C-alpha cells in the first residue's frame, strides 16, 4: 500500500524564545492530526532545521516551522517539487518588518510604526509618551527583543542594547 510521505521540520530553538518544547509539540500534533484525516498510512520523517539545509527529495507534504533565511532558501532550492505548508513566503511575511508593512496597508487597525537604524542617534520622543522597541527581523527570540521605553533615557539605553 502506498504511504503518504511527510517531512516535518522543527524550528531552530533559537527562534523559540521560551517555547522550544511547545513549538516541537505543535508540529508533532499537526502531523498526528493529519494522520487521523489521511486515508493512507503516513511515512513521517522529522528533522531539525539545520538538517533541512541539505534535505532533498520528493515528499507528498512538507510541514515546516523553520525560520532562518538560509533554511528558507534551501527549501526554495531543494524541495521545489514538494508542497510545503507554512510556505517560505508565508514565513518571510511573518518577519516583523514585512508583516508590519503588509498590515499597515490593510484596514485592520495596525499600530503605526517606524523603523530605526540602531547605529543612528536615538530621535527625541514627545515628553510623557512611551514607545515599544521591537526587533524588525523576527518576532522575539529573546525577552529583550520587545521592550517598553517609558522615557527618553530608557529609549536611548534600550536602543543602545539593540545595537
N, C-alpha and C positions, 0 to 999 in steps of 0.2 A: 504494500500500500504506500502511495506517495505521502511524504511528510511535508508539512508547511515549514520551510526553513527560515528561522528568525535569528537576527543578530541583535543583541542588546548591548548598548554601550553605556557604561556607568560614567557619571560625571567625575572629573578630577576633583578630589577632596578640597583642593584649594579654592574651588568655586562654590563650596557648600557651607559657607560660614555657619558653624554650629548646627548643621543639619546633615552631616555626612550619612549617617545611618538612615535618616528619613528619606533622603534622595535615592539611596540604593533601594529602599523598600518600595518607593513609588514606581520605579522601573520594574522591579520584580512583580509587584501586584498588577501592574498594567499587563504584563505578559501572562500572568496567571489568569486574569480575566479574559484575555484574548483567547487563551487555550480553552476556556469554557464555551466560547462562542464559535470557535472554529470547528468545522466538520472533519478536518483532517488532524491527525496527531502532529504535535509540534516537535521540531528538531531545533532546540534553542542553544545558541552559543552566546555566552555572556563574556564581555571583555572590558578591561579598564580603558579609560580614554586614551592613555598613552599607547596602548596596543592598537588602537584604531588608526594610528598614523601609517601602519604597514598593512592593515587589513584590506584584502582584495577578495573578490568573488561575486557570486550572484546569490542573492537572498530573495526570498519571497517578500520579506519585510525587514526593515531596519528600524529599531526604536532607539533613539539616542537622547542622552542627556548631556552630551558633550557641549563645551562652550568655547574652548580655546580656538582662536582663529586658525592656527596651524592644523588642528584636527578637522575643522570645517573644510579647509582646503583639501585635506587628504580625502575626505568623504566626496567632495566635488570631483576629484580625480579618479578615485579607486572604486567607488560604489555607484557609479553613474547609472548602471542598468538596474539597480535595486530601488524600489520605492522606500522612501525614508519618511517616517512620521517624526514630527518635530524637526522639520527640514532645516537645512543650513540657513536659508533665507529667513525663516521664522526665528531662528536663534539669533541671527545677526540683528533682526529688527527688535529684539528684546534688550540689546545693549542699550544702556540708558540714553546715550546721545541720540541714537537712531530712534528709539521709542519716543523720546520727548519731542523730537522733530515731527514724527508722524502724528502723535496725539495732539500736538498743539495746532495742527492744521484741521483737525476734526472738531465738530461741535459736541465735545464731551466734557467740557469744563476743566480741561487740564490746566494746572497751575503754571503761571508764567515762569520762565527760567532764563538764565544767562549762562553762557559758557565762559569760564575764566581760565586763562593760561596761568598755571601755578608759578611760572617763573616771573610773572609781572607783579608789580606792586599792587597790593590789595586796594580796590577802589573804596572811596568813602561811602559809608552807609548812612541812610537817614537816621537821625537820632531817635531812639526809642523803638526801633524796629529790629526784629530778629530775622535771621536767614538760615536756611538749611544749606549745608555744603554736602555734595554727593559726588562720588567719583563718576566720571562720564562714560567710562567704557562698560564695565559690568555692573550688575547690581552688587550690593555689599558682599565682599569676600572677607572683610574684617569688620569688626564692630565700628571702627573709626571711619569707615567709608561713607557713613551717613551720620552727620553730626550737626547739632544746632549751635549757631553762634548768636548769642544774645546781645552783643555789643561790638563796637569796632575793635577793641583789643582782642576779644575772643576770636573774632572773624580773622584778624591778621595772624594770630597764633595757629589757628586751625588750618588756615590756608597754607601756612608755612609747613605744617605737618604733611599736608598733601604733597607738597613739593618734595 
